Amino acid sequence: YAPRARVVLMDAPALGAALQGPALPPGVGLYLRTESLQNLARAWPQLVLARMPRSAPAAARSLFATLRRLDDAGVDAIWVEAVPDGVAWDGVRDRLQRAAA
């Protein structure tokens, strides 16, 4: 699946900095794992937020449906929090990197 919106993979510190900035670009969807980032995102009602499951198998199962839902919301860009290192997350990481290519 290749989303229409541009997928941007970002680590948690970069996302946190963006969400604490003075302004965000319009048309951004977020796919976040970290609860603290989700809390920061709630301060921006114009953002479309999707929560990534905490487990790799659940994230793998819901990944494409979530990207489609964000696409269907009409966002121009989907900022995705980078997944943890480790074998369990390799499949999700690969799919996200392909979507961002």
C-alpha positions as CSV (number, residue, x, y, z in Angstrom):
1,Y,0.0,0.0,0.0
2,A,1.3,3.4,-1.0
3,P,-0.5,6.3,0.8
4,R,-1.4,9.4,-1.2
5,A,-0.1,11.5,1.7
6,R,3.7,11.9,2.1
7,V,4.8,9.6,5.0
8,V,7.6,11.0,7.2
9,L,9.3,8.8,9.7
10,M,10.5,10.8,12.8
11,D,12.0,9.8,16.1
12,A,10.2,10.7,19.3
13,P,12.5,13.7,20.1
14,A,11.9,15.3,16.7
15,L,8.1,14.8,17.0
16,G,8.1,16.2,20.5
17,A,10.0,19.3,19.3
18,A,7.6,19.8,16.4
19,L,4.6,19.4,18.6
20,Q,5.9,21.9,21.1
21,G,6.7,24.5,18.4
22,P,4.8,27.7,17.8
23,A,3.1,26.4,14.6
24,L,2.5,23.2,12.6
25,P,1.9,22.9,8.9
26,P,-1.8,22.3,8.0
27,G,-2.9,18.9,6.8
28,V,-0.8,16.7,9.1
29,G,-1.8,13.3,10.4
30,L,0.1,11.7,13.2
31,Y,0.6,8.0,13.9
32,L,2.1,7.8,17.4
33,R,3.1,5.2,19.9
34,T,4.3,7.3,22.8
35,E,1.6,8.5,25.2
36,S,3.4,11.7,26.0
37,L,3.5,12.6,22.3
38,Q,-0.2,11.7,22.0
39,N,-0.9,14.2,24.9
40,L,1.1,16.9,23.1
41,A,-0.8,16.3,19.9
42,R,-4.1,16.9,21.6
43,A,-3.2,20.5,21.9
44,W,-3.5,20.8,18.1
45,P,-7.1,20.1,17.3
46,Q,-6.5,20.5,13.5
47,L,-4.2,17.4,13.6
48,V,-5.6,13.9,12.8
49,L,-4.2,11.5,15.4
50,A,-4.0,7.7,15.2
51,R,-2.5,5.7,18.0
52,M,-0.1,2.9,17.1
53,P,-0.6,-0.3,19.1
54,R,2.1,-1.1,21.7
55,S,2.8,-4.6,20.4
56,A,4.5,-5.2,17.1
57,P,2.0,-7.9,15.9
58,A,-1.0,-5.6,16.5
59,A,0.8,-2.7,14.8
60,A,1.6,-4.9,11.8
61,R,-2.1,-6.0,11.5
62,S,-3.4,-2.4,11.7
63,L,-0.7,-0.5,9.8
64,F,-2.2,-0.3,6.3
65,A,-5.8,0.3,7.6
66,T,-4.5,3.2,9.7
67,L,-2.6,4.7,6.8
68,R,-5.7,4.4,4.7
69,R,-7.8,6.1,7.4
70,L,-5.3,9.0,7.6
71,D,-5.3,9.3,3.8
72,D,-9.1,9.3,3.8
73,A,-9.1,12.1,6.3
74,G,-7.4,14.3,3.6
75,V,-4.1,14.9,5.2
76,D,-1.1,16.0,3.1
77,A,1.5,14.4,5.3
78,I,1.5,11.5,7.8
79,W,4.2,11.9,10.5
80,V,4.9,8.5,11.9
81,E,6.8,7.9,15.2
82,A,9.7,5.5,14.6
83,V,9.2,2.0,15.9
84,P,11.5,0.5,18.5
85,D,14.6,-1.4,17.4
86,G,14.5,-5.1,17.5
87,V,13.4,-8.1,15.5
88,A,9.8,-8.0,16.6
89,W,9.4,-4.6,14.9
90,D,11.4,-5.3,11.7
91,G,8.3,-6.1,9.6
92,V,6.5,-2.9,10.7
93,R,9.7,-0.8,10.2
94,D,10.2,-2.2,6.7
95,R,6.6,-1.5,5.7
96,L,6.9,2.1,7.1
97,Q,10.1,2.7,5.3
98,R,8.6,1.5,2.0
99,A,5.6,3.8,2.6
100,A,7.9,6.7,3.2
101,A,10.0,6.0,0.1
